[in-house]
Amino acid sequence: MARFHDLTVTDVHKTIRDAVVVTLQPDTPEDFDFIPGQYLTFKRDFDGTELRRNYSICAGKDDGVLQIGIKRVDGGTFSSWANADLQVGDTLQAMEPTGTFHTPIEPDKAKAYVGFAGGSGITPVLSILKTVLKREPDSHFTLVYANRGVNSIMFREELEDLKNTYMGRFNVIHILESDAQEIDLFTGRIDAAKLTTLFDKWIDIADVDTAYICGPEPMMLTIRDSLRQHGLTDDQIKFELFGADQPGRAKTPAAIKADARAVGAEASIILDGTARSVHVDKGQTILEAALANDMDAPFACRAGVCSTCKCKVLEGEVDMRANHALEDYEVEQGYVLSCQSVPVTDKVVVEYE
């Protein structure tokens, strides 16, 4: 069951003109003991239509609060409402924290991290870097943060405070597209040439243990490729993807013909330990079939990005049309995104965890 909990809004404040930081108090705090880098899936009814949206937790583990950052998106119903109408005392419904955009915190290790964020992509990276700086006293963190201009930098004052608090361990490099800076390298968009110069003169990639990337697709692809070219492995590069047009990872290992997706099937869907048999129509995904049969299967983006709908194939085969969320090792273990998975055998058995 996709369990949603009530969270009371205890504070709403602007971080920039078109973005708010929302502080939340869960009715069951123990269910929201998050890992830095995770996100929450919210649902709300707008004129009779249920919308679900994911927003990353921006608070560090030691902040003592649960906070998310919501930047208004042009045409975005949920984000526009949150920026204009959300008030202290309102109640939001959200699922428990989820997501794999993190690595273990190891207080006894001295590690080097680099984070790349674009716009609102700072929210999960901020949670990670605050926790790392607090809990790994010998680790260092460099943040490269890209924005259009100074006025669009979310958490600008907080980042400066962190820089002053952790002098010598935390460094911020702002890349501004439209605002000129003293160093030409830091003006314009992030591209391969700019990254090469950064890695040659400002960031020693050879010493980096983990790189985090969260931002627009073109920027993310460019940064990923440059990190690879400078010696980082895929295991060292962590992505957080929420957009619909994002770079994917491996699909299911089976070689499946495109027309096989049109085959209907019988599916046994295991949810909360209970199996239910449903018919999956031609071209229908596992998630669509579950929802059509009034099963409360978990989902959010329906674009193969957020991994909320992850399930495991126990029997049969499916074609996962897009995958922007699962790691290669998860796919090898049989996990798929049910919002993108169409049966290609007469029978499939899947289980939601």
N, C-alpha and C positions, 0 to 999 in steps of 0.2 A: 504494500500500500504506500502511495505517495503521501507521507505524513506531513501535514502543515501545522505549524505552531503559531500561536498568537504572540506578537512582539509589540510592546508599547513604545511609541516614539517619545523619548525623553528630551531630545534636543535636535534642533535643525539649524544649521548655520551655513552661510555662504563661504566657500573657499575662493571662488572667483565668481564673476557675474552670472555665469550659466552653469554652475555646479554647486551642489550642496553636500554637506557631510551630515549624515543622519545617525544619531545615537539611539540604540534600541535596547530594551529590557525584555528578555524572554520570560514567559510564564514558567518555563522549565530551564533555568540556566545551565544545568548539567548537560542538556542536549546540544548546547551551542559552545562547547569547549573546542574551539577551532584550532586548526593548524595554520600558521601564517602562510598566506598564499591561496587559501581556500575562498570560496564564494557562497552566497546564499541564493536560492531560487525563490522568488516572490510570485504570488498570484494575486490578481485583483480583477474585479468585474468592472468593465467599462461599457455602459449602455447595453447590458445583456450579453456581452462577449467577455469571456475569461482570457486575460492575458497573463503570460508568465515571462518573467525576466530575471536574468542573473546579474547580481552586483557583487563585486569583490569586497571582502573585508579589508579595511585600511588600517585598523588598529593593530598595535603590536600585542604580543601575549601578556606583557606586563603593564599595559595601559589601564587594565581594570574595567574596560568597557567593550561593548560590541558596536562597531561603527562600520558604515559603508559609505562609499562616495558615489554620487549619482550625477553625471554630467548630462545636461539636456542635449538630446539629439534632434535635429530638424525632422519634424514629422513623427517623433517618438511619443506615443501616447503616455506611456508610463513615466518616462523621464521628464516630460513636460509637466505632467501633473505633480510629480514629486518636487520639482523646482518651484512651481507656482502655488500649489495648494496644500501640500503636506504640512501638518502642524503638530506641535507638541500635544500629546494626549491621544493622537490617532493610533489605531491598531493596524498593523500590517501582518500578513500571513506569509510565513516562509518555511521552507524545508530546512533540515539540519545542514550544517556546513559540509561541503563536498569539494572535490577537485584534487588534482595531483601536481599542482604547480608549487612544488616544495621539495626540499631535501632535508635529511635529519639535522637537527641542531645538536652540535657536539661541543659542550663547554670546554673540554680538555684539549681541543684541537685549535691550531692556528691556521685558518684558511683565508683564501683570497677570493672575493666574489666581485663580479661585475654585473650590473643591471642596466638594461636598456628599456626605456619607457617612452611611449609617445602619447601625449594628451592624457586621457583618463586611464591609460594603461599603467599609470603610476600607482593606482590603488593597491593591487596585490603586492607590488614590489615594495611599497612603503611598509606594509605589514611585515614583510620578510626582513627588510634591512633593519627596522627598529628592533626586531627580536634578535637578529644576529648580533647587532652591536651591544645589546644588553646582556645576552646569554653566552656569547662566545668572546670573552674579553681580549683574546689575542688575535682575533680575526679582523680583516680589513674589508671594506666595501666601497667600490667606486660606482657611482650612478651617472649614466649618460641619459639626460632627459630632454627630449625633443618637443618643441611647441612652436606655434606660429609666432608668438611674441611674449613679452614679459607679462602682459595682462592675462594671458591664458595659462599661466603656470599654476596648476593646482598644488596646494600645500607648500607654496613658496616659503612662507615664514617658518613653517615647521621644519622644512628641510634645512634652512639656514640655522635654526636652533640646534638641530642634530649635528650639523657640521661644527658648530662651536662647542657642543658638549663632547663630541668624540673627535677632537682635533688630532690629526695624524692617523686616524683609523677610518674616517669617512670623508670622501671627496665627491663633490657634485660638479658635473660638467653640463651646463645648459647649452643646447643647440637651438637657436632661434631662427626660424625661417625668414621673418621679415624685419626683425630689429637688429640693427648693426651692433657688434660688440668689439671690444678692444682687440681681440684675437680673431682674425678673419676665419680661421678654421671653425670657429663656433657659430658662424652665421651661415644660413642656408639650410638645405635639406641634407639628411644623412644619405651618403652614397658610398660606393666602394672606395673611391679615392680618399674621401674624408676619413673613413674607417682605417684605411692603411696608415694614414698619417697619425691618427689617434693611437694605433697600436705600436707605431714606431717611436713615438715621442712622449705619450702620456699614459698609456696603459700597457703593462708588461703581461701580455697574454700567456706567456710561458709559465707564469706563476699562478694563473687563475685556476681555481678548482671547479667553480660552477658559474655559469652565465645564465641570467634570467632575461627573457625578452617578452615584452607585452606592449603591443601597439598595432598600428595599421599594417595590413598585409604586405604592401611593397617594402616598407621599412624592415619588417621582420625577416622577409626573405633575403634582403640584402645583408642584414646583420648576420643571419645564420650562415650564409655562404662565406662571408668574410671570416667569421670565427672558425669555420672548418678549414679554410685556406691557411689560417694562422696557427693551426695545430690542435684545436679543441675537437674532441670526439662528440658524437651525438648524445652520448650519455651525460656529458657535461653541460649540454645546452637544454634549458627548460623553456617551454613555450606556455603562454596563456592566451587562448584564442576564444573570442566571443562573437566575432563577425561571421557573416554567412559565407563570405568568399575568402576563405583562409587556406593556407597551404596544408595539404593533407599528409598523412603518414600512410603506412602500408595498409592495403586492403586485405581481405581474407586471402589466405594462401592458395586456395583452389582456383584453377583457371576456369572461369565461368563465361559462357557465351552471353552476349548482351540479350538475345531473345529469350534466354532461359528465365529471365525475371518475370515473364508474362505467365508463368505457370502457377495456377492456384494450388493450394496445399492445405493440409490439416495441421494445426499447430497445437501442441500442448504447452501452455504457458504457466510456469510455476511462479506464484507471487505470494510472499509471506508463508512459504511452505506448502501452499495449496495449489494443486494442479487443476487447470481447466482447459478443456478442448474447445477450440474455436476454428472456424473456417477462415482461411486467408484468401481473399479474392485475387484475381489476376492483377499483378502490379501493385498490390497493397503491401505495406510494410507490416512488420510484426507489431509495432506500436499502434498503427492505425487499426489493425484488427482487434487488438486488446481494448482500445478505447471504444470501438464500435460495439463491443460486447460488454460495455459498462464495467470493465476492469480498471481499477485505480492504479494503472501503471505510471511510474515516475517519468516525467519529461519536462523540458523547458524550451530550448531553442528550436527544436525540430529541424535543425540544419546540420547536424553531425558535428557540432562544435563543442558543446558543453559537457558531454558524457553523463548527463543526469539519467539518461535512458539506458545506460549500459546493462547488458545481460549476457549470459553465457550460453552458448549453443552446446547442448548435451547430446543431441542426436540430429542427424540430417545436415543439410548445408543451406547457407543463405548467401546472397550477394549483397555485400555492404557497398552501396553506391557511392558513399562519401565518408571519409573518416578524417576529421581534423582534431580529434581529441585523444584517442587511445594510443598508448605506446605500442611499439612493435611487439614487445614481449607479451602484452595483454592480448593482442590479436593472435599470437602464436598459441596462447593458452585457451583460445576459443571464445574470447569476449568480442562482442559486437555492439554497435549502436543500433538499438531497435528501431529508431526513427528513420534509419537509412537501410534497413536489412529486409530484403525480400526473399522468401523461400524459393529454392531451386530444386528441391526434392519434394516428393509427395507428402512427406511428413517431417516435421521438425519439432524438437523439444528444446525450449529455452527456459532459463531460470533467472529471475531478477534477484539480486542479493540485497 
